Amino acid sequence: MKQNFTIKQSALDGVEAFLSVAQHRSFRRAAAELGITPSAISQAVRALEARMGVALFVRTTRSVGLTQAGERFLSRAKPAFEELAAAGASVRELGERPTGLLRLAVPRAVVPLILQSVIMSFCKAYPEIEVGIAASEELVDLAAGGFDAGIRMGQFIDADMIVVRLSQPFPLVVVGSPDYLRSRTRPKLIDDLRGHSCLRMRRPNGSIVPWSFLDGNRTIEAVVSGPLIAHDYPTLIEAAMDGLGLAQVPSPPVKARIAEGRLQAVLTPFAPTTPGLFLYYPSKRQIMPKLRAFIDHQSKARRR
């Protein structure tokens, strides 16, 4: 069906019509290529010439040729228009299939919790998607930072975000090396921590994270002390394995070390459970295929 060609006053109006006529040396064939009427394409070219203030074509009853101005305009306009078309195609590709760079804002402390269980399997399943992890303890503005989504523990996510669960709830466990626990009286009660070296975490605002425990239905925050304060869990875990003291950390990254005997868990009856890890993104943002693929992949992985 033929379409009416509406002329708007912008720098690109009529350029596609001009390029098509220049290629075919025919208004009729150009109109057929663009799916508009010959009169509409003629009108578009005339409007372009009026804005340029110069004739671009020499028209006769038998042929259409380019003026010197038309030749000069063609030499510059064609590559520029082709580049613009390519740019549009690349953007459409991002909106049509899972590809491109998926930028995620992730606290440093959470990175070891997601690398193997969440990120690695996704990278293997979607090789056309690059995953960029910005590791920072700061609660960043996703839109201002150009991020597609963020990953955090559930208790630290704003209520106005859309959230997708990435893991089951997991406990925070207190662990120490066998050598350390042989050198001290093994703690059986929360108060027993007073005689132990406790490795602690510092928040981005500078405060020290208290150790949290659950005694029946009662939550207890214990203020502990020790020789090391770190900003991330890997540092605390390594220090605990080296025998420097006890550390309270999420259970997923230490499961293997406990099974291997490199760490031992203590005070397990008092271990609190965290909500788990969640992906979050602004509620009004259109979900790009790359983010949708990530969400679907993690949902399938959790059902296995």
N, C-alpha and C positions, 0 to 999 in steps of 0.2 A: 504494500500500500504506500502511495506517495505521501510524503509529509510536508507540511508547511514549514518553511525555513524562516525562523524568527531572527531578525537582525538585532544584536545587542552591541552596544558601544564598548568594546574591549579590544586590547591589542591583538588578540588571537582571532577575533571574528573575521571570517572570510578566508583565513589562511589555508585551512584544509580544502576549501573549495578551490582556491587559487592553485594549490599544489596538484589537485586532481586534474584540473583543466590543463595545467602545464604539462602533465604527464601524458594525457591522452590527446592533447591538441584538439579537444572537442568538448563543448559544453554539454552536449547530449550524453556522451559516454561518461563524462565525469558525474553527471546527475544520476545515471544508472548505477554507477559504482557507490555513490553515497546514499542512494535510496530517496532522493528528493526530485522535485520537478526541475526541468531545464530553466524555467523562468526564475525559480527560487535560487538556483546556483548563479544565474546571471546577475540577479539582484545582489547576492552576497559579494560577488566580485566587484560590481560597480561601487558598492559601499566601501569596500576595501580601497579601491582606487581613489575614491573621494577623500578618504582619510589620509592616504599617502600624498595626495595632491599631484598624482602623475598616472598616466596610463600604463598598465602592466601588459596588456595584450593588444595585438593588432588583429582586428576581426574583419573578415571578408565573408561573402556568401558561401565561399568554398572552403575556407581554412581559418585556423586560429594560430597566430604566432606570438612570440614574446617580444616585447620592446626591449631596448637596452636596459631600462629600469626594471622590467620584468625579469630579465636574465640575472641582473645583479641581486634582485630580491630573492629569486629562486636559489641562488648559490648560498645565501645565508639562511633563508627560511627553512629549506628542506632538511638540512642536518639538525637544526634546532628543533623542528617539529618532530622529527624521528626520535630525538633524544627525549622529548617530552612524552611522546607516546610510549617509549620504553619505560620511562619512569612510572607512568600510569599503570602499565602492565605489571611491573614489579610490585606495585602497591596492591593491585587486584589479586596477585598471587598470594600475598600474605593473608588476604581476606577469604581466599577460596580453599586453601589447603594448608596443612600443618608444616610450616617452614619458617626460617628466620631465626632471630635471636630472642630467646625467652629470658628476660631479666627478672631475677628474684632477689628480694631483700631478705637476708637471713642473719640473725644474730650469730656471732662467732661461736658462742657456746652451743648453738643448735646444729652447726654444720656437721659435726661427726655423727649426729643422730640421723641425718638424712642422706649422707653421701652414698652409702651402700644400699640401704633399704629403699630409698626414694629416687635418687638422681641417677645412679648408674644404670639401673634397669631401663629407665626412660630414655637415656641417651642411646642405648643399644637398640631400643625399639623404634626410635625416630631419629635416624642419622642426619636428616635434613634440618633438624632443629639444633641450634647451639644454645646451651644453657649457661647463662652468665650469673654467677652468684656474687653478690655484693655483701661481704661479711662485715657487719657492724652491729654493735650493741644498741645504737640509737634507734628509736622508733621513728623511721623515716616517713615522709609524705610520699606515698607511692606515685601519685600523679606528677608532683613537682620533680621527683627524681627520675622519672621516665621508666618506672618499674611496671612490669605486667602484674606482679603479685608479690606477696611476702609469705614467709613461713615463720611461725612462732609457736610457743606453747600457748594453749588455749586461754589461760588466765590473763595473758598480756595483750589481747587483741581488743580493739575498740568495738563497741556494740553495734556501730553503724556499718560494719563490714560484712560482706558475704563470706562465710567460712566453709571450708571443705575439710573433713577429717582426713589426715594422712596416717595416723597411727592410733592404735588402741591406747587407753590410759595406761600409764606405767608408773611404778613406784620410784621414789628417791631412796637410794640405799646408801648406807654408811659402809665403806670398805677400807681395808688396810692390808698391808702385805703380811704374809705368814711370819717373816722375821720381826716386823714391828709388833705384832700381836703376841709373839713369844716373849718379847722384852717388857711387856706391860700386862697388867691385869685386864683380861678381856672384859669390855663393858657389857653389863647385862641390863642396866637401867639407864635412863637418860641422864640422871645425876652423875653417873660414873664418868661422864665425858670430862668432868672437871679435872681429872688427872691425866688427860690425854692431849697430845699435840693434834690440833684440828686444822686442816687446810681449808681456807675459806675463799669465797668468791666476792669480787667487788662489782657493784652495779655501775652503769655508765655515769650516774650522778655522784659517784664517789662513795656511797654508803656500802657497808658490808652486809652481805646477805646472811640473815640468821638461819641456823639450821631448824628445820621444821619437822615435827613428829606428831603422831596421832596416838593418843592414849584413850582407848575406847572411842567415845564420841567427842573427846576434847582435843583440840589442836594446841600443841605446845611449841613455842618458839624458844630455842635454846641459844643463848649468847655464848659462843665458844671462843677459844683463843688458840693460837699456834704460830709456827714459824713462817708460814707462807700465805700470801694473798694473791690470787690470780684473777684474770678476766675471762678465763674460758675453762671448760671441763677437761679438755685433753691435758692441759698443764697440771690440773689437780690429780688426774688419774695417773699420769706418769710419776708425779711426786709421791703418790701413795704407793705405787709399785716399787719405788726406790726406798721405801721404808721411812719416809720423812714424817708420816703421820696418817691420821684418818681423814677421809674425804666423803662428803655427802654429794652424790652425783646421780643422774638418771640411770636406770638399770640397763637400757639397751646397749650402750657402749662398753659395759663391763661384764656382760653375761659371759662372753667367751673367756675373759681373763679369770673369772671366778671358776668356770668349768675347768680351766687349765691349772688351777691352783695357784695362780700368780697373785690373786687377791682373795680375800675372804670377807663375807658380809657379816656385819654385827648389828644388833638392835633391830633385827628384821620384824619382830612383832609390832614395832612402833613406826614402821616405814609408812609415810603418807603417799597417797596416789595422786599424780598430776592428771589433768584432763587429757594430756597427749598433745601431739603436734597437729597444727592446722595450717592449711593454705588459706590466705585471705586476700580479698581484692575489693575495690570500691563497688558499691551496689549499682551505680548508674553507668558503669563502664561496659561497653559492648565487648563480649568475650571473643577474642581472636581465635582462629583455629588452633594455633600453637598452644594457647592456654587451655582450650577445651580438650585438646589431645592429652595434655598433662593431667588434667582432672580425671578424664576417663581412664587413663592408664593406671593412675593410683587407685581408683575405685575398683578396677578389675583385679589389681594386685592384692588388695585387701580382702577380696572375696575368695581368693585362692586358698 
